[in-house]
Amino acid sequence: MEELQEVVMNMSRNKAPGPDGYTVEFYQASWHFMGKEILEAVEESRMKQRIWPSINSTFLTLIPKSNSSEEP
């Protein structure tokens, strides 16, 4: 757990680690309540040598709110 936490905390900020769009800051800020689940997912993938199909095929997009929205 400590090794995975160290890797996450030392990653370059403002980078998206995958197609889901979540930045490193998201994982660093939420580590205190998501770290255990992330470790479990990593370990299960490593032990079974495969990634959950739902993770492998899921794409999320975060759309930031803007106060100056304009219609085209």
N, CA, C and O atoms as a GROMACS GRO file, in nm:
protein
  288
    1MET      N    1   0.083  -0.119   0.000
    1MET     CA    2   0.000   0.000   0.000
    1MET      C    3   0.088   0.126   0.000
    1MET      O    4   0.060   0.222  -0.071
    2GLU      N    5   0.194   0.123   0.081
    2GLU     CA    6   0.282   0.240   0.089
    2GLU      C    7   0.351   0.267  -0.045
    2GLU      O    8   0.367   0.382  -0.085
    3GLU      N    9   0.391   0.161  -0.113
    3GLU     CA   10   0.459   0.177  -0.241
    3GLU      C   11   0.367   0.240  -0.346
    3GLU      O   12   0.407   0.330  -0.419
    4LEU      N   13   0.243   0.191  -0.352
    4LEU     CA   14   0.147   0.248  -0.448
    4LEU      C   15   0.115   0.393  -0.413
    4LEU      O   16   0.107   0.477  -0.502
    5GLN      N   17   0.098   0.422  -0.285
    5GLN     CA   18   0.072   0.559  -0.243
    5GLN      C   19   0.188   0.650  -0.280
    5GLN      O   20   0.168   0.762  -0.327
    6GLU      N   21   0.310   0.603  -0.260
    6GLU     CA   22   0.427   0.683  -0.293
    6GLU      C   23   0.432   0.714  -0.444
    6GLU      O   24   0.464   0.826  -0.484
    7VAL      N   25   0.399   0.615  -0.525
    7VAL     CA   26   0.398   0.635  -0.670
    7VAL      C   27   0.293   0.740  -0.708
    7VAL      O   28   0.322   0.831  -0.785
    8VAL      N   29   0.173   0.727  -0.654
    8VAL     CA   30   0.065   0.822  -0.686
    8VAL      C   31   0.101   0.962  -0.640
    8VAL      O   32   0.082   1.058  -0.714
    9MET      N   33   0.154   0.975  -0.520
    9MET     CA   34   0.186   1.108  -0.466
    9MET      C   35   0.304   1.174  -0.537
    9MET      O   36   0.316   1.296  -0.534
   10ASN      N   37   0.390   1.095  -0.600
   10ASN     CA   38   0.506   1.150  -0.670
   10ASN      C   39   0.486   1.168  -0.820
   10ASN      O   40   0.578   1.208  -0.892
   11MET      N   41   0.365   1.139  -0.869
   11MET     CA   42   0.338   1.157  -1.012
   11MET      C   43   0.330   1.305  -1.044
   11MET      O   44   0.292   1.387  -0.960
   12SER      N   45   0.365   1.340  -1.168
   12SER     CA   46   0.356   1.480  -1.212
   12SER      C   47   0.210   1.524  -1.209
   12SER      O   48   0.120   1.452  -1.252
   13ARG      N   49   0.190   1.644  -1.158
   13ARG     CA   50   0.053   1.696  -1.147
   13ARG      C   51   0.002   1.746  -1.282
   13ARG      O   52   0.080   1.771  -1.375
   14ASN      N   53  -0.130   1.759  -1.290
   14ASN     CA   54  -0.199   1.812  -1.408
   14ASN      C   55  -0.179   1.723  -1.530
   14ASN      O   56  -0.173   1.771  -1.643
   15LYS      N   57  -0.169   1.593  -1.506
   15LYS     CA   58  -0.158   1.496  -1.615
   15LYS      C   59  -0.275   1.398  -1.600
   15LYS      O   60  -0.315   1.366  -1.488
   16ALA      N   61  -0.328   1.350  -1.710
   16ALA     CA   62  -0.434   1.249  -1.707
   16ALA      C   63  -0.369   1.113  -1.729
   16ALA      O   64  -0.310   1.090  -1.834
   17PRO      N   65  -0.380   1.021  -1.632
   17PRO     CA   66  -0.316   0.892  -1.646
   17PRO      C   67  -0.385   0.797  -1.743
   17PRO      O   68  -0.330   0.693  -1.777
   18GLY      N   69  -0.503   0.831  -1.790
   18GLY     CA   70  -0.573   0.742  -1.882
   18GLY      C   71  -0.685   0.814  -1.954
   18GLY      O   72  -0.702   0.935  -1.939
   19PRO      N   73  -0.762   0.739  -2.032
   19PRO     CA   74  -0.868   0.800  -2.111
   19PRO      C   75  -0.988   0.847  -2.030
   19PRO      O   76  -1.077   0.912  -2.085
   20ASP      N   77  -0.992   0.816  -1.900
   20ASP     CA   78  -1.106   0.857  -1.820
   20ASP      C   79  -1.106   1.007  -1.791
   20ASP      O   80  -1.209   1.062  -1.752
   21GLY      N   81  -0.992   1.073  -1.811
   21GLY     CA   82  -0.986   1.218  -1.793
   21GLY      C   83  -0.955   1.262  -1.652
   21GLY      O   84  -0.936   1.382  -1.628
   22TYR      N   85  -0.949   1.170  -1.557
   22TYR     CA   86  -0.916   1.208  -1.420
   22TYR      C   87  -0.768   1.243  -1.411
   22TYR      O   88  -0.683   1.166  -1.456
   23THR      N   89  -0.739   1.356  -1.354
   23THR     CA   90  -0.601   1.399  -1.341
   23THR      C   91  -0.536   1.336  -1.219
   23THR      O   92  -0.603   1.278  -1.133
   24VAL      N   93  -0.405   1.347  -1.213
   24VAL     CA   94  -0.330   1.296  -1.099
   24VAL      C   95  -0.378   1.365  -0.971
   24VAL      O   96  -0.384   1.301  -0.865
   25GLU      N   97  -0.410   1.494  -0.979
   25GLU     CA   98  -0.458   1.566  -0.861
   25GLU      C   99  -0.582   1.501  -0.802
   25GLU      O  100  -0.599   1.498  -0.680
   26PHE      N  101  -0.670   1.448  -0.888
   26PHE     CA  102  -0.791   1.381  -0.840
   26PHE      C  103  -0.753   1.262  -0.753
   26PHE      O  104  -0.804   1.246  -0.642
   27TYR      N  105  -0.663   1.178  -0.804
   27TYR     CA  106  -0.622   1.060  -0.728
   27TYR      C  107  -0.546   1.098  -0.600
   27TYR      O  108  -0.564   1.033  -0.497
   28GLN      N  109  -0.463   1.202  -0.607
   28GLN     CA  110  -0.389   1.244  -0.488
   28GLN      C  111  -0.484   1.300  -0.382
   28GLN      O  112  -0.470   1.270  -0.264
   29ALA      N  113  -0.582   1.381  -0.423
   29ALA     CA  114  -0.675   1.442  -0.328
   29ALA      C  115  -0.771   1.340  -0.267
   29ALA      O  116  -0.813   1.356  -0.153
   30SER      N  117  -0.804   1.237  -0.342
   30SER     CA  118  -0.902   1.140  -0.292
   30SER      C  119  -0.837   1.013  -0.236
   30SER      O  120  -0.907   0.918  -0.201
   31TRP      N  121  -0.705   1.012  -0.228
   31TRP     CA  122  -0.635   0.892  -0.184
   31TRP      C  123  -0.680   0.845  -0.047
   31TRP      O  124  -0.690   0.725  -0.023
   32HIS      N  125  -0.708   0.938   0.045
   32HIS     CA  126  -0.741   0.900   0.182
   32HIS      C  127  -0.868   0.816   0.190
   32HIS      O  128  -0.884   0.739   0.286
   33PHE      N  129  -0.960   0.826   0.095
   33PHE     CA  130  -1.078   0.741   0.099
   33PHE      C  131  -1.088   0.642  -0.018
   33PHE      O  132  -1.171   0.552  -0.014
   34MET      N  133  -1.006   0.657  -0.121
   34MET     CA  134  -1.009   0.567  -0.236
   34MET      C  135  -0.886   0.477  -0.247
   34MET      O  136  -0.887   0.383  -0.325
   35GLY      N  137  -0.783   0.504  -0.171
   35GLY     CA  138  -0.657   0.432  -0.184
   35GLY      C  139  -0.671   0.281  -0.170
   35GLY      O  140  -0.612   0.206  -0.248
   36LYS      N  141  -0.748   0.237  -0.073
   36LYS     CA  142  -0.763   0.093  -0.051
   36LYS      C  143  -0.829   0.027  -0.172
   36LYS      O  144  -0.785  -0.080  -0.215
   37GLU      N  145  -0.933   0.090  -0.227
   37GLU     CA  146  -1.002   0.033  -0.344
   37GLU      C  147  -0.911   0.032  -0.467
   37GLU      O  148  -0.914  -0.062  -0.546
   38ILE      N  149  -0.832   0.137  -0.483
   38ILE     CA  150  -0.738   0.140  -0.595
   38ILE      C  151  -0.637   0.028  -0.582
   38ILE      O  152  -0.607  -0.041  -0.679
   39LEU      N  153  -0.583   0.010  -0.461
   39LEU     CA  154  -0.488  -0.099  -0.438
   39LEU      C  155  -0.552  -0.234  -0.468
   39LEU      O  156  -0.488  -0.319  -0.531
   40GLU      N  157  -0.675  -0.256  -0.424
   40GLU     CA  158  -0.743  -0.382  -0.450
   40GLU      C  159  -0.760  -0.407  -0.600
   40GLU      O  160  -0.741  -0.519  -0.647
   41ALA      N  161  -0.795  -0.304  -0.676
   41ALA     CA  162  -0.812  -0.318  -0.821
   41ALA      C  163  -0.678  -0.349  -0.888
   41ALA      O  164  -0.671  -0.434  -0.978
   42VAL      N  165  -0.572  -0.281  -0.844
   42VAL     CA  166  -0.439  -0.306  -0.902
   42VAL      C  167  -0.394  -0.448  -0.870
   42VAL      O  168  -0.344  -0.518  -0.958
   43GLU      N  169  -0.411  -0.490  -0.746
   43GLU     CA  170  -0.367  -0.624  -0.706
   43GLU      C  171  -0.447  -0.733  -0.776
   43GLU      O  172  -0.390  -0.834  -0.818
   44GLU      N  173  -0.578  -0.714  -0.789
   44GLU     CA  174  -0.660  -0.815  -0.857
   44GLU      C  175  -0.619  -0.826  -1.004
   44GLU      O  176  -0.611  -0.936  -1.058
   45SER      N  177  -0.594  -0.713  -1.068
   45SER     CA  178  -0.550  -0.714  -1.208
   45SER      C  179  -0.415  -0.784  -1.222
   45SER      O  180  -0.392  -0.859  -1.316
   46ARG      N  181  -0.327  -0.757  -1.127
   46ARG     CA  182  -0.194  -0.818  -1.131
   46ARG      C  183  -0.202  -0.970  -1.109
   46ARG      O  184  -0.137  -1.046  -1.180
   47MET      N  185  -0.281  -1.011  -1.011
   47MET     CA  186  -0.290  -1.154  -0.979
   47MET      C  187  -0.359  -1.233  -1.089
   47MET      O  188  -0.317  -1.344  -1.122
   48LYS      N  189  -0.464  -1.177  -1.148
   48LYS     CA  190  -0.538  -1.247  -1.254
   48LYS      C  191  -0.481  -1.220  -1.392
   48LYS      O  192  -0.521  -1.283  -1.490
   49GLN      N  193  -0.388  -1.126  -1.400
   49GLN     CA  194  -0.325  -1.086  -1.526
   49GLN      C  195  -0.427  -1.040  -1.630
   49GLN      O  196  -0.414  -1.069  -1.749
   50ARG      N  197  -0.528  -0.969  -1.583
   50ARG     CA  198  -0.625  -0.908  -1.672
   50ARG      C  199  -0.693  -0.790  -1.601
   50ARG      O  200  -0.696  -0.784  -1.478
   51ILE      N  201  -0.745  -0.699  -1.680
   51ILE     CA  202  -0.814  -0.581  -1.627
   51ILE      C  203  -0.964  -0.606  -1.637
   51ILE      O  204  -1.011  -0.667  -1.733
   52TRP      N  205  -1.039  -0.559  -1.538
   52TRP     CA  206  -1.185  -0.572  -1.544
   52TRP      C  207  -1.235  -0.517  -1.676
   52TRP      O  208  -1.194  -0.408  -1.716
   53PRO      N  209  -1.322  -0.589  -1.746
   53PRO     CA  210  -1.374  -0.538  -1.873
   53PRO      C  211  -1.441  -0.401  -1.859
   53PRO      O  212  -1.430  -0.317  -1.949
   54SER      N  213  -1.509  -0.378  -1.749
   54SER     CA  214  -1.576  -0.248  -1.732
   54SER      C  215  -1.477  -0.133  -1.719
   54SER      O  216  -1.506  -0.022  -1.765
   55ILE      N  217  -1.362  -0.156  -1.660
   55ILE     CA  218  -1.260  -0.051  -1.650
   55ILE      C  219  -1.195  -0.030  -1.786
   55ILE      O  220  -1.167   0.083  -1.826
   56ASN      N  221  -1.171  -0.139  -1.856
   56ASN     CA  222  -1.103  -0.132  -1.984
   56ASN      C  223  -1.188  -0.065  -2.092
   56ASN      O  224  -1.134  -0.018  -2.191
   57SER      N  225  -1.319  -0.060  -2.074
   57SER     CA  226  -1.405  -0.006  -2.178
   57SER      C  227  -1.481   0.120  -2.133
   57SER      O  228  -1.572   0.165  -2.204
   58THR      N  229  -1.447   0.175  -2.020
   58THR     CA  230  -1.518   0.291  -1.968
   58THR      C  231  -1.444   0.419  -1.999
   58THR      O  232  -1.324   0.430  -1.974
   59PHE      N  233  -1.514   0.515  -2.054
   59PHE     CA  234  -1.458   0.647  -2.081
   59PHE      C  235  -1.549   0.750  -2.016
   59PHE      O  236  -1.669   0.751  -2.042
   60LEU      N  237  -1.494   0.834  -1.932
   60LEU     CA  238  -1.569   0.940  -1.866
   60LEU      C  239  -1.513   1.074  -1.911
   60LEU      O  240  -1.394   1.088  -1.936
   61THR      N  241  -1.600   1.171  -1.919
   61THR     CA  242  -1.557   1.305  -1.955
   61THR      C  243  -1.608   1.401  -1.850
   61THR      O  244  -1.727   1.404  -1.820
   62LEU      N  245  -1.520   1.479  -1.794
   62LEU     CA  246  -1.558   1.583  -1.700
   62LEU      C  247  -1.568   1.714  -1.776
   62LEU      O  248  -1.473   1.756  -1.843
   63ILE      N  249  -1.682   1.778  -1.765
   63ILE     CA  250  -1.704   1.904  -1.836
   63ILE      C  251  -1.704   2.016  -1.733
   63ILE      O  252  -1.793   2.022  -1.648
   64PRO      N  253  -1.604   2.104  -1.739
   64PRO     CA  254  -1.598   2.212  -1.641
   64PRO      C  255  -1.711   2.315  -1.662
   64PRO      O  256  -1.752   2.343  -1.775
   65LYS      N  257  -1.758   2.368  -1.551
   65LYS     CA  258  -1.858   2.473  -1.559
   65LYS      C  259  -1.791   2.604  -1.596
   65LYS      O  260  -1.675   2.627  -1.563
   66SER      N  261  -1.865   2.688  -1.662
   66SER     CA  262  -1.809   2.816  -1.703
   66SER      C  263  -1.914   2.926  -1.681
   66SER      O  264  -2.031   2.907  -1.713
   67ASN      N  265  -1.871   3.037  -1.629
   67ASN     CA  266  -1.963   3.149  -1.608
   67ASN      C  267  -1.987   3.228  -1.736
   67ASN      O  268  -2.081   3.307  -1.743
   68SER      N  269  -1.904   3.206  -1.835
   68SER     CA  270  -1.917   3.284  -1.958
   68SER      C  271  -1.955   3.194  -2.076
   68SER      O  272  -1.891   3.199  -2.181
   69SER      N  273  -2.057   3.113  -2.058
   69SER     CA  274  -2.100   3.026  -2.166
   69SER      C  275  -2.164   3.104  -2.277
   69SER      O  276  -2.236   3.202  -2.253
   70GLU      N  277  -2.139   3.061  -2.399
   70GLU     CA  278  -2.197   3.125  -2.515
   70GLU      C  279  -2.256   3.020  -2.606
   70GLU      O  280  -2.201   2.911  -2.621
   71GLU      N  281  -2.369   3.052  -2.665
   71GLU     CA  282  -2.428   2.960  -2.761
   71GLU      C  283  -2.367   2.987  -2.897
   71GLU      O  284  -2.343   3.103  -2.931
   72PRO      N  285  -2.341   2.882  -2.976
   72PRO     CA  286  -2.281   2.903  -3.110
   72PRO      C  287  -2.378   2.972  -3.206
   72PRO      O  288  -2.343   2.996  -3.321
   0.00000   0.00000   0.00000
